[in-house]
Amino acid sequence: MADADPSKPPSAELAAMRALFDAQHAASRREAPADCDCRRDRLERLKIMVKANADRFAAAIADDFGTRARIETELMELVPTLSAIDLARKSVARWMRPEKRHVGLNFQPGRAFVQYEPLGVIGIISPWNYPLNLALSPLVDALAAGNRALIKPSELTPAFSEVLRAAIAEAFDPEEVAVVTGGVEVGKAFASLPFDHLLFTGSTAVGREVYKAAAANLVPVTLELGGKSPVIVADDYPLARAARSIAFGKFLNAGQTCIAPDYVLVPEGKAEALAEALLAEVRRSYPDPARDPDYSGVISARHRQRLLDAIAAARKAGATVLSHGEDAAEQAGKVAPTIVIGAPEETILASEEIFGPILPIIPYHRLDDAIDFVNGRDRPLALYCFARDSDVQAHVLRKTVSGGATVNGTLLHIAQESLPFGGVGPSGIGAYHGAEGFKRFSHARGVFKAGPFIAFERLGPPWGNFARKMAKAMLGR
């Protein structure tokens, strides 16, 4: 008898996952849609759970990464999640209110409105880079919309995933919210379940496979992917000030952020000066990356080697490579903050999303050349523009398309819970956060309430004289 394939989970694991889904699906069809009080109660329980387990979450994430600063987890995961919960609890009654719509004269005295109703069961596949926020932020929107949810965290964060599973189980009935853990095969089976909506956050390559799996059941999807998010620095903006924001956005979490700056476009003659300004910020923020507990580790040996190979390939191709503590960081199992000037097009740094602490700098001649460079590539998840002149800011925003954007800063648009977050084209499908998230996980049900009589019914048989005259008038006959 052949040995079992270790890459495939036991059938009992898949059966348990299916049982959880079936229980939530049956409850969503059996019970009346959650009212406002029920939704607020679920959101309050989620808030209590997050605050009660904050220490366990931070410790588990640091364990999975090898090193990650507690303050980084607090500011980038715990605080945004709690802010999203507070906004949803405060706003859900208003979001649930039916929206009035126009009624034509010939249908008076009727009423038309859109009523937002729960979809049912939402599937959430979350990534490893911000495992808490990117699992619970969409959950907030799903609960605000009155849904139940099943969450599949990344297999690359096993310590966190187990803490999340236990914490959710303590706070929620499994028919409300539950967590499924497991490897790649579990993830594939999860994506194949007939959810009422499926949200995936991760790479474009895996997103394509999730999209295919969901399509088999006609499941609508929200895909939060990635891409090469550019920074355009205008000639009028101080390099030192730009460097401060760019370094923050790039080297936070060792560059493992889906909206991190992927490359910087800077006026000709300023590339070296910007590189030095960035390195100065790196030295100030991370004096010793190899030993600094505030400088994150890279999630896996495979991902770390990919980044090191990319640096080596750029150096071999003749690019200028500047780093801070490269040898010591590599010996400590990290990747040092690295700046690359002149990375050739054929290298990974120029052609793929980097997802690590490596930042290429590319000179441009005219601002429109920089815009053309961005537009010649796939539409990014984020775009950053540094310019003092408001006309320049408007010009860049008007001439480019991206999932989101921050002017004179990096990452800050995602921190605004009132703004939608999502990609466009290869960087994603759909958006959530706040009111947009509520609508993303709701069904917009159009309702018409007829009055005692309407114009079409006024004069006897169907399509009476009044209706015929109205049709002729509208058609110009």
Phi, psi and omega in degrees: 000133183290148177293151178292146178285115183293343180282347182255133181287157176296152182300331180297324180294316178292323179295321179294320178296315180296323179295320176299313179299313182299322180294317179293318181298315181296318180295323181293334179269334185276320187265153177296150178306142182300132177276181185298318181297320179296317181295317178296322178297315179297319179294322178294319177297323177296318179298314179300319180297315181298313182293320182292332184252014184304316181295318180294319178299311183298318180294319181294319179295317177299322178296317180293323182276345188089309174213127166205131185295140177301318182296328178294316178295322179296310187284327186261347182233303185291310182297312178300323180295315179294324177296319179297320178297315181298318179296317182295317180297322181288329191255347192300324180298319179291319180297326183285342185298133177301142179262122179291145177231159183293143174240126180295156183303322183288350177250008178287150006263051180281174177231140177233139177203161175253129181245124182270122186236152179298145175282319181141260182245124180256130174264134181234115174255112187254155184266181183269341191286322171229074193295329180283303185297321185277357167264319189267334178298312174293331177297320177305311181294322179296318179290321177300326180278001174089017184265172167256162186212146174238129186245133174242101177285169181290144175289348179279353176237066186294323180295312178297316184302320181289320177297317179297316181302314181292319181294318178295320181296328178286329187267336188227147167293141181300341175283348177264300181216140176210160180242135176248126178250161180148180185271202186298319182293324175295318178300319178296317179294322179300314181295341181269357179288149183278063178296165172276340172196144180233127175248130177235133173240125181167206184284157178297321181298313179289325178303322178298319180291322177297318179300317179296315181297318180293325183298330181299331179252012183055038180276124175293146186232153164241122181246117175254103189253230184205230182122183184264094183281119186270159169240128174248118177257117180283161185295335185271359186263133180298128184296321182296321180290318177297318182300323181299314181288320182294316179298319177301309184292328184278316190263354169302134181057030180053039176077004183270062182227131186296334180252018177296147173304128182262329175203159182239130174258122186226149181303147178307140180088354182246001184297313182294320180295319178294319179301316179294321178295321178295317179296325177297320177293321179297315180297324180290319184278323183228079184303325181220085185304328182297323185248353186288117179292346178274354179256118190291152170279168176269142195299327183210159178298324180295315180292322178298317180294324176301317180291318179296322177295324179294320177295315180297320180294320179294318179296318180295328181280359176100007179287156173274120183245122179238129181219168179238106178075038187299307185295315181295320179297317181296320178295331179273005179080022178242175173242123184290152171302127189225136177246135181233125176249126177081036176293121181297153184301330185281354180274159179301323183299332181265339190247341184234157172298130187283310180055048178191179188276050179235127186234107174285143174244132184234119178286149173228156182274307179238157180302320180294335174294319177296317179297318178297322179299315179295315183289343177281358180240174179302146179296128188275165177289326180218155175221140181235133181232128176247110181204139175279323185287121181296331177293323177293316177303312181296322180297315180296315180294324182288328186266355181237165175227131177210165179300313177211175182205149170233132177260128180060043177180177175225148177070346193291335181294329181288339180280353180269101184296342179279352180258144175292146175240125179178172181258187179213135183064227182294347179269000174151167178230122177084169182215157174220194188094129173060221183300322179295324177293319176303314181289327180301322183256021176240158170261123178276099184267116178280129183233134173238128176250114182283145175282190181305323174203156176234170188306319183296338185261002193286325192239070169075228188301164177308143180056054178294183187301320182299314182294321180295317179297320181295317179298316180298317181296318182289328180272358177073030181267000000 
